[in-house]
Amino acid sequence: FHYDRNNIAVGADESVVKEAHREVINSSTEGLLLNIDKDIRKILSGYIVEIEDTEGLKEVINDRYDMLNISSLRQDGKTFIDFKKYNDKLPLYISNPNYKVNVYAVTKENTIINPSENGDTSTNGIKKILIFSKKGYEIG
């Protein structure tokens, strides 16, 4: 785990976060945040969902999600992905089942970006870890 100045866990190695999610991602029915290890849960600030079209263009969907329940609902030939956000019950609509859905776990750890010559650093970047990436039609 990675700790801040106050010795509070704010992040972990990518492999640790990925492994914790891999174990539950296929069997999750109540949201990933509820089912992953409590130590991992403490370091997360949520999830980001990104849709990548067939040309490779990426678009982040909405804001950060508190929890996710990854499943696919197909109605009338349309693909909806059930990503729960706060109390929002509406599933995410994927306009093309060939579009890729990328899900990132966001830790409470800031990434250090743009160190200046005098040693100052900017920490306004978020640390996100890719935990899930499938095309819409592959999500079951």
TORPA-4810 file (N, C-alpha, C, O; in nm, 3 decimals):
<nodes>
NODE_1_0.083_-0.119_0.000_0.000_0.000_0.000_0.087_0.125_0.000_0.202_0.121_0.042_F
NODE_2_0.030_0.235_-0.048_0.098_0.364_-0.048_0.030_0.452_0.056_-0.093_0.451_0.068_H
NODE_3_0.109_0.527_0.130_0.056_0.607_0.241_0.085_0.754_0.221_0.183_0.792_0.156_Y
NODE_4_-0.003_0.839_0.278_0.023_0.982_0.273_0.109_1.023_0.392_0.158_0.938_0.466_D
NODE_5_0.128_1.154_0.410_0.214_1.203_0.519_0.161_1.168_0.657_0.237_1.162_0.754_R
NODE_6_0.032_1.145_0.666_-0.030_1.111_0.795_-0.041_0.961_0.816_-0.110_0.915_0.906_N
NODE_7_0.028_0.885_0.732_0.031_0.739_0.741_-0.106_0.675_0.715_-0.138_0.570_0.770_N
NODE_8_-0.185_0.740_0.630_-0.315_0.686_0.591_-0.300_0.626_0.452_-0.245_0.689_0.362_I
NODE_9_-0.350_0.504_0.434_-0.339_0.437_0.304_-0.423_0.513_0.201_-0.542_0.536_0.221_A
NODE_10_-0.359_0.552_0.090_-0.428_0.626_-0.015_-0.415_0.559_-0.152_-0.479_0.602_-0.248_V
NODE_11_-0.334_0.455_-0.160_-0.314_0.388_-0.288_-0.245_0.255_-0.270_-0.212_0.216_-0.158_G
NODE_12_-0.223_0.188_-0.380_-0.154_0.058_-0.379_-0.093_0.036_-0.516_-0.125_0.106_-0.611_A
NODE_13_-0.006_-0.062_-0.524_0.050_-0.099_-0.654_-0.064_-0.141_-0.747_-0.162_-0.200_-0.703_D
NODE_14_-0.049_-0.110_-0.874_-0.153_-0.145_-0.972_-0.189_-0.292_-0.967_-0.307_-0.327_-0.977_E
NODE_15_-0.090_-0.378_-0.952_-0.116_-0.522_-0.953_-0.207_-0.563_-0.838_-0.289_-0.653_-0.853_S
NODE_16_-0.194_-0.498_-0.724_-0.277_-0.528_-0.607_-0.423_-0.489_-0.634_-0.515_-0.566_-0.606_V
NODE_17_-0.443_-0.370_-0.689_-0.578_-0.322_-0.718_-0.643_-0.407_-0.828_-0.759_-0.445_-0.817_V
NODE_18_-0.567_-0.438_-0.932_-0.621_-0.520_-1.041_-0.660_-0.659_-0.994_-0.766_-0.710_-1.030_K
NODE_19_-0.576_-0.720_-0.913_-0.604_-0.856_-0.864_-0.729_-0.857_-0.776_-0.811_-0.948_-0.787_E
NODE_20_-0.744_-0.758_-0.690_-0.861_-0.751_-0.602_-0.989_-0.742_-0.685_-1.090_-0.803_-0.649_A
NODE_21_-0.985_-0.667_-0.793_-1.104_-0.653_-0.878_-1.126_-0.775_-0.966_-1.240_-0.815_-0.990_H
NODE_22_-1.019_-0.834_-1.014_-1.031_-0.951_-1.100_-1.106_-1.063_-1.029_-1.183_-1.137_-1.090_R
NODE_23_-1.083_-1.075_-0.899_-1.145_-1.182_-0.821_-1.297_-1.168_-0.813_-1.367_-1.269_-0.801_E
NODE_24_-1.348_-1.046_-0.819_-1.492_-1.026_-0.801_-1.565_-0.978_-0.925_-1.688_-0.979_-0.928_V
NODE_25_-1.492_-0.936_-1.027_-1.557_-0.867_-1.138_-1.657_-0.954_-1.213_-1.757_-0.903_-1.264_I
NODE_26_-1.634_-1.083_-1.219_-1.726_-1.170_-1.293_-1.842_-1.220_-1.209_-1.941_-1.269_-1.263_N
NODE_27_-1.831_-1.208_-1.078_-1.937_-1.261_-0.992_-2.011_-1.151_-0.918_-2.096_-1.180_-0.833_S
NODE_28_-1.981_-1.027_-0.948_-2.039_-0.916_-0.875_-2.187_-0.899_-0.908_-2.225_-0.893_-1.025_S
NODE_29_-2.268_-0.889_-0.805_-2.409_-0.860_-0.826_-2.454_-0.737_-0.748_-2.562_-0.683_-0.774_T
NODE_30_-2.373_-0.693_-0.654_-2.414_-0.580_-0.571_-2.326_-0.457_-0.589_-2.342_-0.359_-0.516_E
NODE_31_-2.235_-0.460_-0.683_-2.145_-0.347_-0.702_-2.006_-0.384_-0.656_-1.989_-0.442_-0.549_G
NODE_32_-1.908_-0.351_-0.735_-1.772_-0.391_-0.703_-1.725_-0.337_-0.570_-1.657_-0.406_-0.494_L
NODE_33_-1.762_-0.213_-0.539_-1.713_-0.150_-0.418_-1.757_-0.226_-0.294_-1.688_-0.225_-0.192_L
NODE_34_-1.871_-0.293_-0.302_-1.921_-0.367_-0.186_-1.853_-0.502_-0.170_-1.849_-0.557_-0.060_L
NODE_35_-1.799_-0.555_-0.278_-1.749_-0.691_-0.274_-1.598_-0.706_-0.268_-1.547_-0.815_-0.244_N
NODE_36_-1.525_-0.598_-0.290_-1.380_-0.611_-0.287_-1.330_-0.602_-0.144_-1.402_-0.560_-0.053_I
NODE_37_-1.208_-0.642_-0.126_-1.142_-0.643_0.004_-1.153_-0.507_0.073_-1.137_-0.404_0.007_D
NODE_38_-1.181_-0.505_0.202_-1.203_-0.378_0.273_-1.080_-0.288_0.272_-1.094_-0.166_0.274_K
NODE_39_-0.961_-0.346_0.269_-0.840_-0.264_0.264_-0.828_-0.193_0.129_-0.783_-0.079_0.122_D
NODE_40_-0.870_-0.261_0.023_-0.870_-0.198_-0.110_-0.979_-0.092_-0.116_-0.958_0.016_-0.172_I
NODE_41_-1.095_-0.121_-0.059_-1.206_-0.027_-0.060_-1.167_0.106_0.004_-1.211_0.212_-0.041_R
NODE_42_-1.085_0.101_0.108_-1.043_0.223_0.178_-0.962_0.318_0.091_-0.966_0.439_0.111_K
NODE_43_-0.889_0.264_-0.006_-0.801_0.349_-0.087_-0.869_0.402_-0.213_-0.811_0.483_-0.285_I
NODE_44_-0.992_0.357_-0.240_-1.061_0.398_-0.362_-1.148_0.520_-0.340_-1.212_0.535_-0.236_L
NODE_45_-1.150_0.607_-0.441_-1.244_0.718_-0.438_-1.355_0.699_-0.540_-1.441_0.785_-0.555_S
NODE_46_-1.354_0.586_-0.610_-1.461_0.555_-0.704_-1.409_0.496_-0.833_-1.298_0.443_-0.839_G
NODE_47_-1.492_0.505_-0.937_-1.461_0.446_-1.066_-1.491_0.545_-1.178_-1.580_0.629_-1.166_Y
NODE_48_-1.416_0.533_-1.286_-1.442_0.613_-1.406_-1.472_0.516_-1.519_-1.403_0.416_-1.538_I
NODE_49_-1.577_0.548_-1.595_-1.616_0.466_-1.709_-1.585_0.546_-1.836_-1.622_0.662_-1.850_V
NODE_50_-1.517_0.480_-1.927_-1.477_0.543_-2.052_-1.526_0.455_-2.167_-1.513_0.333_-2.162_E
NODE_51_-1.583_0.517_-2.269_-1.627_0.445_-2.387_-1.529_0.476_-2.500_-1.500_0.592_-2.529_I
NODE_52_-1.479_0.371_-2.563_-1.385_0.386_-2.674_-1.454_0.337_-2.801_-1.496_0.222_-2.810_E
NODE_53_-1.465_0.427_-2.900_-1.535_0.387_-3.022_-1.444_0.305_-3.113_-1.328_0.280_-3.080_D
NODE_54_-1.496_0.263_-3.226_-1.421_0.174_-3.315_-1.302_0.244_-3.379_-1.214_0.178_-3.434_T
NODE_55_-1.298_0.377_-3.374_-1.185_0.453_-3.428_-1.078_0.477_-3.322_-0.972_0.533_-3.352_E
NODE_56_-1.105_0.435_-3.198_-1.009_0.456_-3.090_-1.030_0.586_-3.013_-0.952_0.617_-2.923_G
NODE_57_-1.134_0.662_-3.048_-1.164_0.785_-2.974_-1.229_0.749_-2.841_-1.316_0.662_-2.834_L
NODE_58_-1.184_0.816_-2.734_-1.232_0.782_-2.600_-1.312_0.896_-2.541_-1.280_1.014_-2.561_K
NODE_59_-1.418_0.860_-2.468_-1.501_0.959_-2.402_-1.534_0.910_-2.261_-1.582_0.798_-2.243_E
NODE_60_-1.506_0.996_-2.163_-1.539_0.961_-2.025_-1.688_0.987_-2.004_-1.740_1.091_-2.046_V
NODE_61_-1.755_0.893_-1.940_-1.899_0.902_-1.919_-1.929_0.958_-1.780_-1.882_0.905_-1.679_I
NODE_62_-2.006_1.066_-1.776_-2.052_1.126_-1.650_-1.937_1.160_-1.557_-1.827_1.194_-1.602_N
NODE_63_-1.962_1.150_-1.429_-1.861_1.177_-1.328_-1.809_1.046_-1.276_-1.824_0.941_-1.338_D
NODE_64_-1.749_1.054_-1.162_-1.697_0.934_-1.098_-1.813_0.854_-1.039_-1.905_0.910_-0.980_R
NODE_65_-1.808_0.724_-1.054_-1.910_0.635_-1.000_-1.868_0.585_-0.863_-1.751_0.553_-0.842_Y
NODE_66_-1.961_0.578_-0.771_-1.932_0.524_-0.638_-1.914_0.374_-0.642_-1.825_0.320_-0.576_D
NODE_67_-1.996_0.307_-0.719_-1.991_0.162_-0.726_-2.035_0.118_-0.864_-2.101_0.193_-0.936_M
NODE_68_-1.998_-0.001_-0.898_-2.034_-0.054_-1.030_-2.095_-0.191_-1.016_-2.054_-0.271_-0.931_L
NODE_69_-2.191_-0.217_-1.100_-2.244_-0.352_-1.115_-2.238_-0.379_-1.264_-2.326_-0.336_-1.339_N
NODE_70_-2.136_-0.449_-1.307_-2.113_-0.465_-1.450_-2.195_-0.582_-1.503_-2.169_-0.698_-1.471_I
NODE_71_-2.292_-0.549_-1.584_-2.371_-0.651_-1.651_-2.428_-0.589_-1.777_-2.431_-0.467_-1.791_S
NODE_72_-2.474_-0.671_-1.867_-2.527_-0.621_-1.993_-2.674_-0.653_-2.002_-2.717_-0.765_-1.973_S
NODE_73_-2.751_-0.555_-2.042_-2.894_-0.574_-2.062_-2.920_-0.546_-2.209_-2.895_-0.435_-2.256_L
NODE_74_-2.970_-0.642_-2.281_-2.997_-0.620_-2.423_-3.149_-0.613_-2.442_-3.223_-0.706_-2.410_R
NODE_75_-3.192_-0.500_-2.495_-3.334_-0.480_-2.519_-3.351_-0.425_-2.660_-3.289_-0.325_-2.696_Q
NODE_76_-3.432_-0.489_-2.739_-3.459_-0.443_-2.876_-3.331_-0.422_-2.955_-3.319_-0.327_-3.032_D
NODE_77_-3.234_-0.512_-2.937_-3.110_-0.502_-3.011_-3.014_-0.396_-2.960_-2.909_-0.374_-3.020_G
NODE_78_-3.049_-0.329_-2.851_-2.964_-0.224_-2.795_-2.890_-0.279_-2.674_-2.941_-0.365_-2.603_K
NODE_79_-2.771_-0.229_-2.652_-2.691_-0.274_-2.538_-2.689_-0.166_-2.432_-2.654_-0.051_-2.459_T
NODE_80_-2.725_-0.204_-2.311_-2.715_-0.116_-2.196_-2.620_-0.181_-2.097_-2.623_-0.303_-2.079_F
NODE_81_-2.536_-0.103_-2.035_-2.445_-0.157_-1.934_-2.490_-0.100_-1.800_-2.512_0.020_-1.787_I
NODE_82_-2.505_-0.186_-1.703_-2.555_-0.146_-1.572_-2.440_-0.098_-1.484_-2.378_-0.178_-1.413_D
NODE_83_-2.413_0.032_-1.489_-2.316_0.093_-1.399_-2.394_0.182_-1.304_-2.451_0.283_-1.345_F
NODE_84_-2.398_0.145_-1.180_-2.475_0.223_-1.085_-2.394_0.344_-1.039_-2.275_0.332_-1.009_K
NODE_85_-2.459_0.459_-1.032_-2.393_0.580_-0.986_-2.480_0.642_-0.877_-2.595_0.677_-0.902_K
NODE_86_-2.425_0.654_-0.758_-2.500_0.711_-0.646_-2.633_0.637_-0.635_-2.635_0.515_-0.617_Y
NODE_87_-2.745_0.709_-0.646_-2.875_0.642_-0.640_-2.938_0.628_-0.778_-3.057_0.598_-0.790_N
NODE_88_-2.858_0.650_-0.880_-2.908_0.645_-1.017_-2.935_0.500_-1.057_-2.846_0.416_-1.049_D
NODE_89_-3.056_0.472_-1.099_-3.093_0.336_-1.136_-3.086_0.314_-1.288_-3.109_0.202_-1.335_K
NODE_90_-3.054_0.418_-1.363_-3.054_0.405_-1.509_-2.925_0.340_-1.557_-2.816_0.383_-1.519_L
NODE_91_-2.936_0.239_-1.641_-2.814_0.178_-1.696_-2.756_0.268_-1.805_-2.825_0.353_-1.862_P
NODE_92_-2.629_0.249_-1.832_-2.559_0.324_-1.935_-2.589_0.261_-2.071_-2.577_0.140_-2.089_L
NODE_93_-2.627_0.344_-2.166_-2.660_0.296_-2.300_-2.535_0.299_-2.387_-2.469_0.403_-2.397_Y
NODE_94_-2.502_0.189_-2.449_-2.390_0.180_-2.542_-2.449_0.181_-2.683_-2.517_0.086_-2.723_I
NODE_95_-2.424_0.287_-2.758_-2.489_0.302_-2.889_-2.440_0.202_-2.992_-2.511_0.172_-3.088_S
NODE_96_-2.321_0.148_-2.973_-2.267_0.050_-3.067_-2.205_-0.063_-2.986_-2.112_-0.039_-2.909_N
NODE_97_-2.254_-0.187_-3.001_-2.201_-0.298_-2.920_-2.054_-0.329_-2.949_-1.991_-0.405_-2.876_P
NODE_98_-1.999_-0.271_-3.057_-1.857_-0.289_-3.087_-1.770_-0.187_-3.013_-1.647_-0.197_-3.017_N
NODE_99_-1.832_-0.090_-2.947_-1.754_0.006_-2.868_-1.698_-0.065_-2.746_-1.762_-0.154_-2.690_Y
NODE_100_-1.581_-0.025_-2.706_-1.516_-0.085_-2.590_-1.550_-0.005_-2.465_-1.554_0.118_-2.467_K
NODE_101_-1.575_-0.076_-2.357_-1.601_-0.014_-2.228_-1.478_-0.034_-2.141_-1.438_-0.148_-2.112_V
NODE_102_-1.417_0.076_-2.100_-1.300_0.072_-2.011_-1.341_0.124_-1.875_-1.400_0.232_-1.865_N
NODE_103_-1.310_0.050_-1.771_-1.343_0.093_-1.635_-1.213_0.108_-1.558_-1.128_0.019_-1.558_V
NODE_104_-1.199_0.222_-1.492_-1.080_0.250_-1.412_-1.119_0.264_-1.266_-1.217_0.330_-1.233_Y
NODE_105_-1.041_0.201_-1.179_-1.053_0.226_-1.035_-0.970_0.350_-1.005_-0.856_0.360_-1.051_A
NODE_106_-1.026_0.442_-0.930_-0.956_0.566_-0.896_-0.918_0.560_-0.749_-1.003_0.544_-0.662_V
NODE_107_-0.789_0.572_-0.723_-0.744_0.569_-0.584_-0.744_0.710_-0.527_-0.760_0.808_-0.601_T
NODE_108_-0.727_0.721_-0.398_-0.722_0.851_-0.332_-0.584_0.915_-0.346_-0.561_1.027_-0.300_K
NODE_109_-0.495_0.843_-0.411_-0.359_0.891_-0.430_-0.354_0.983_-0.552_-0.404_0.948_-0.658_E
NODE_110_-0.295_1.099_-0.536_-0.276_1.189_-0.649_-0.153_1.148_-0.727_-0.054_1.104_-0.668_N
NODE_111_-0.158_1.163_-0.857_-0.038_1.138_-0.936_0.038_1.269_-0.947_-0.021_1.376_-0.963_T
NODE_112_0.168_1.260_-0.938_0.251_1.380_-0.947_0.278_1.406_-1.094_0.336_1.323_-1.165_I
NODE_113_0.237_1.523_-1.139_0.258_1.557_-1.279_0.329_1.692_-1.288_0.320_1.774_-1.197_I
NODE_114_0.397_1.712_-1.396_0.466_1.838_-1.425_0.561_1.886_-1.316_0.543_1.997_-1.265_N
NODE_115_0.661_1.807_-1.279_0.758_1.861_-1.184_0.834_1.976_-1.249_0.878_1.965_-1.363_P
NODE_116_0.848_2.087_-1.177_0.916_2.203_-1.235_1.066_2.196_-1.204_1.111_2.110_-1.128_S
NODE_117_1.140_2.286_-1.264_1.286_2.284_-1.248_1.328_2.310_-1.104_1.433_2.260_-1.061_E
NODE_118_1.250_2.386_-1.028_1.288_2.416_-0.890_1.243_2.308_-0.792_1.256_2.325_-0.671_N
NODE_119_1.190_2.198_-0.844_1.155_2.085_-0.758_1.010_2.081_-0.714_0.967_1.983_-0.654_G
NODE_120_0.934_2.187_-0.744_0.792_2.185_-0.708_0.720_2.084_-0.797_0.759_2.061_-0.911_D
NODE_121_0.617_2.026_-0.742_0.539_1.931_-0.821_0.392_1.968_-0.813_0.347_2.028_-0.715_T
NODE_122_0.320_1.933_-0.915_0.177_1.953_-0.917_0.112_1.817_-0.894_0.148_1.719_-0.959_S
NODE_123_0.016_1.811_-0.803_-0.048_1.683_-0.773_-0.197_1.687_-0.802_-0.277_1.627_-0.730_T
NODE_124_-0.234_1.757_-0.908_-0.377_1.766_-0.938_-0.425_1.654_-1.029_-0.542_1.653_-1.068_N
NODE_125_-0.339_1.561_-1.062_-0.382_1.448_-1.144_-0.441_1.339_-1.058_-0.404_1.325_-0.941_G
NODE_126_-0.532_1.262_-1.114_-0.586_1.150_-1.038_-0.513_1.023_-1.079_-0.463_1.012_-1.191_I
NODE_127_-0.507_0.930_-0.988_-0.442_0.801_-1.015_-0.554_0.703_-1.051_-0.637_0.671_-0.967_K
NODE_128_-0.555_0.657_-1.175_-0.658_0.563_-1.217_-0.592_0.438_-1.272_-0.488_0.443_-1.336_K
NODE_129_-0.656_0.324_-1.244_-0.601_0.193_-1.280_-0.707_0.118_-1.361_-0.819_0.098_-1.315_I
NODE_130_-0.670_0.077_-1.482_-0.763_0.004_-1.567_-0.791_-0.134_-1.507_-0.700_-0.214_-1.489_L
NODE_131_-0.919_-0.159_-1.476_-0.954_-0.288_-1.414_-1.045_-0.372_-1.503_-1.067_-0.490_-1.475_I
NODE_132_-1.098_-0.313_-1.610_-1.196_-0.382_-1.693_-1.194_-0.320_-1.831_-1.197_-0.197_-1.844_F
NODE_133_-1.189_-0.401_-1.934_-1.192_-0.350_-2.070_-1.250_-0.458_-2.162_-1.185_-0.558_-2.190_S
NODE_134_-1.373_-0.435_-2.207_-1.439_-0.529_-2.298_-1.527_-0.452_-2.393_-1.571_-0.341_-2.364_K
NODE_135_-1.552_-0.512_-2.508_-1.648_-0.454_-2.601_-1.788_-0.478_-2.546_-1.812_-0.574_-2.473_K
NODE_136_-1.881_-0.390_-2.583_-2.018_-0.400_-2.533_-2.079_-0.537_-2.548_-2.144_-0.587_-2.456_G
NODE_137_-2.059_-0.599_-2.663_-2.121_-0.731_-2.687_-2.055_-0.842_-2.606_-2.112_-0.950_-2.594_Y
NODE_138_-1.935_-0.818_-2.551_-1.865_-0.920_-2.473_-1.907_-0.922_-2.326_-1.876_-1.016_-2.253_E
NODE_139_-1.977_-0.818_-2.284_-2.015_-0.808_-2.144_-2.140_-0.891_-2.122_-2.242_-0.870_-2.188_I
NODE_140_-2.133_-0.986_-2.027_-2.243_-1.080_-2.012_-2.327_-1.062_-1.895_-2.422_-1.138_-1.875_G
</nodes>
